[in-house]
Amino acid sequence: MKGILVTKKVDHKKAIINIKLHHQPKLNNPDMIAAWPGMGNVALGTAKYLRDKLDAELFGEIEPVNFFQFPGIIVKDDSTIETPKFTILPKNKFYFWKNTGSGSDLIIFISEAQSGGMEYEVARRVVEIGKMFGVNRIYTTAAFALPIKTNQASNVHAAATSIELVDVLKQFNLTLMTDGSISGLNGFLLGIAKDKGIEGICLLGEMPNYLTHIEYPKASHAVLSILSKMLNIKIDLSELLALAKYQEKEIKKYVKKIEEQMQQLQLQQALEDEQSKTWH
């Protein structure tokens, strides 16, 4: 028998979003990149790769206890309850990178979990940090799920908070969104940013709609290729590209294995049907 999940409700009205700034870096006309988990892990894959390649420095965090919705406790087969694993609370951290060239500095915010019912408050506080440091534009990324194959290119779709920014997007090899929605905080944040007077752009990388439950680095690579141009940052994308190619090969192997198993099952079923006819 599998364990039973016992949920625990959180009173979000009493919750307070706590932000801890370890120090306040002096930044030059910064842009912000923000990321939460989503389909294909495209947003997190993009932001983490950028953070690591730029060697961005931690300067603040949002304490997760008050807004993270605890999933509950696990009741095991012997009717005992597991100890809550508070050590694995999702991290929500702010990083900065000083641009030594003529471009803007960067703030990178990375959260390991979508907030449980406090999306507005979390988004508002992230935008407040942006305003505190004079951020002019916030970028988010996400997946654009389509019925495509893994060997197809991952094109990038985009949406922005103003017509003026849409004109900026037209300078790149993008497909402009004209309808639909961008779910989760990777989309919602830009709505709050627009309300608070900060520009916002979302870049969405195409991925197969039957693989949204696994990480899809090809989409992250496509998005980061465009984002780095927008930010005028030179970044080595070879590792991300290699990971995307490796995953594509592994998926092909898996699909081939499944197809062979299906063929064997169909052959076995045909033989059983033939034997059944013979017996009758």
C-alpha positions, 0 to 999 in steps of 0.5 A, a space after each residue: 500500500 502506498 503512503 497517503 498524503 494528508 494536506 494542511 491548509 495555510 492561512 495566507 491572510 496571516 502570512 508575511 513575505 519576508 525579504 532578506 537583503 545581505 547587502 545592496 549592490 550599486 547597479 548601473 541601469 539594471 534589467 531583471 530576469 525572474 524565473 519560477 518552475 514551469 513546463 519543461 523547466 524552461 524558465 529555471 533552466 534558462 535563468 540558472 544557466 545564465 546565473 552560473 555562466 555569468 558567475 552572478 553573486 547572491 545578495 538577497 532572498 525571500 524567506 519561503 516559510 510564510 508563503 510556500 504552501 506545505 503539501 502536508 505529511 506522509 502517512 506510511 504503510 505502518 500508519 506512522 507519520 514522517 517527520 516534515 522535511 523542512 530542510 528542503 524548503 524551496 529557495 528564492 534568491 536574488 543575484 546580481 551581475 556587474 556588466 564590465 561593458 557598456 550594457 546594463 547590469 543584471 538582477 537574476 531572481 530564481 525561485 524553486 517553487 510556485 507560491 501557494 495562493 500568494 502569487 500577487 504578494 510574491 510578484 509584488 515584492 519581486 517587483 518592489 526589489 526591482 524598483 528599489 534598484 532602478 530596474 527598467 525592464 523585467 524578462 521572464 521565460 516559459 515553455 510554449 507547448 506544441 504537437 512537435 517532435 524532438 528533432 524539430 527546432 525550438 522557435 521562440 514566441 514572445 509577448 510584451 507589456 507595451 506596443 513600443 516593446 512589441 516593436 523591439 521584439 520585431 527586430 529579432 527572429 520571434 513569433 509574436 503571441 496574439 492570443 492565449 495566456 502565460 500561466 504561473 508567476 512567469 507570466 503573472 509577474 509581468 502583469 504586476 510589473 506593467 501595473 507598477 510602471 516597469 517594462 516586461 518581456 516574456 520569451 517562450 521556447 517551443 517544446 513537444 506537448 507530450 514532454 512538458 513533465 521533463 526538463 527540455 534544454 533545447 527550449 532553454 537554449 533557444 530562449 537564451 540565444 535570443 535573451 543574450 542578444 537582447 541584453 547584449 551579453 556574450 555567453 557560451 551556450 555550448 554546454 546547454 546545446 550539448 545537453 539538448 542534443 544528448 536529451 534528444 538522443 536519449 528520448 529517441 532511444 526511449 521512443 524506439 524501445 517503446 515502439 519495439 515493445 508495442 510491436 512485440 505486444 501486437 505480435 503476441 496478441 495476433 498469435 493469441 488471436 490466431 490460436 483462439 480461432 484454431 481452438 474453436 
